[in-house]
Amino acid sequence: MTRRLPTNFVIGGVLVALVVGTAALSLVWTPHNSTQMAISNKFAAPSSTYWLGTDQLGRDVVSQLMAGARNSMSVALIAVLMGGSIGVALGLMASAIGGWVEDGVMRLADLGFAFPALLFAIMLAAVFGPSLGNAVLAIAFINIPVFARVTRGAANQIWTLDYVSAARAAGMNRFAISRDHILPNIGAVIIVQATIEFAVAILAEAALSYLGLGAQPPAASWGRLLSEAQTLMYLAPQLAIYPGLCIVVAVLGFGLLGDGLRDMSEPRLRRER
């Protein structure tokens, strides 16, 4: 009898495939140049030429949304990889060594939670100026304590198992055990957390770009499109609706996918729902 996939996993997978596919397609094709302005065509209605119309500068809305998907996926991927790599390494080290090292890493993680991405991005913008790169660093920074805590908690459970005790009795050092036994067995937990953090990163990038701390013109960003459309709500409300829907679809998709992966990795949680 085949195992039925969780509904949230299926729905999330479809939404994620749609967003990722759009971002990948934008690398090679968009209906128009996303940065090309044509003032004579501003606020054009949807047509066969401009599928969702144009904005106040005559730029094609569909092309901007596609380019925005590419930027959002790129920022989220780099930020989660950076933050996840550092956080996982710190969590494994804290669990392997224990004692004052573990306490120190966890206190640093608590300190990291006290600095939200917005505050860190403002600090970077004040020193280096606003840019997409600084937004990536800010989002990566807030991911470090999350992955450190998740990794340390999952690793501590594995350290109590018999095969780990056998490896220690055989003379393996703690770092070798972490690499060969702990990390492979907590991989599912890390993947689930990474999927959830991907959704958070997309939302954070949109928020930073909305405030002018992320993607800078003429680069397309869902958050910046929302920011530019806020003064046009009565004249062209669709310019705010389209990027808003894109953000909702992307965040919802990755959130549902992460939730579905967690259900699949821990069937007990699924039965309790």
LINHU-V161797 format. One record per residue. N is the residue number from 0. BURIAL is 1 if it has 24 or more other ideal C-beta (glycine too) atoms within 12 Angstrom, else 0. Layout:
n = {N;N}
burial = {BURIAL;BURIAL}
This chain:
n = {0;1;2;3;4;5;6;7;8;9;10;11;12;13;14;15;16;17;18;19;20;21;22;23;24;25;26;27;28;29;30;31;32;33;34;35;36;37;38;39;40;41;42;43;44;45;46;47;48;49;50;51;52;53;54;55;56;57;58;59;60;61;62;63;64;65;66;67;68;69;70;71;72;73;74;75;76;77;78;79;80;81;82;83;84;85;86;87;88;89;90;91;92;93;94;95;96;97;98;99;100;101;102;103;104;105;106;107;108;109;110;111;112;113;114;115;116;117;118;119;120;121;122;123;124;125;126;127;128;129;130;131;132;133;134;135;136;137;138;139;140;141;142;143;144;145;146;147;148;149;150;151;152;153;154;155;156;157;158;159;160;161;162;163;164;165;166;167;168;169;170;171;172;173;174;175;176;177;178;179;180;181;182;183;184;185;186;187;188;189;190;191;192;193;194;195;196;197;198;199;200;201;202;203;204;205;206;207;208;209;210;211;212;213;214;215;216;217;218;219;220;221;222;223;224;225;226;227;228;229;230;231;232;233;234;235;236;237;238;239;240;241;242;243;244;245;246;247;248;249;250;251;252;253;254;255;256;257;258;259;260;261;262;263;264;265;266;267;268;269;270;271;272}
burial = {0;0;0;0;0;1;0;1;1;0;0;1;1;0;1;1;0;1;1;1;0;1;1;0;0;1;0;0;0;1;1;1;0;1;0;0;0;0;0;0;0;0;1;1;0;0;0;0;0;1;0;1;1;1;1;1;1;1;1;1;1;1;1;1;1;1;1;1;1;1;1;1;1;1;1;1;1;1;1;1;1;1;1;1;0;1;1;1;1;1;1;1;1;1;1;1;1;0;0;0;0;1;0;0;1;1;0;1;1;0;0;1;0;0;0;0;1;1;0;1;1;1;0;1;1;0;0;0;0;1;1;1;1;1;1;1;1;1;1;1;1;1;1;1;1;1;1;1;1;1;1;1;1;1;1;1;0;1;1;0;0;0;0;1;0;0;1;0;0;0;0;0;0;1;0;0;1;1;0;0;1;1;1;0;1;1;0;0;1;1;1;1;1;1;1;1;1;1;1;1;1;1;1;1;1;1;1;1;1;1;1;1;1;1;1;1;0;0;1;1;1;1;1;1;1;1;1;1;1;0;0;0;0;0;0;1;0;1;1;1;0;1;1;1;1;1;1;0;1;1;1;1;1;1;1;1;1;1;1;1;1;1;1;1;1;0;0;0;0;0;0;0;0}
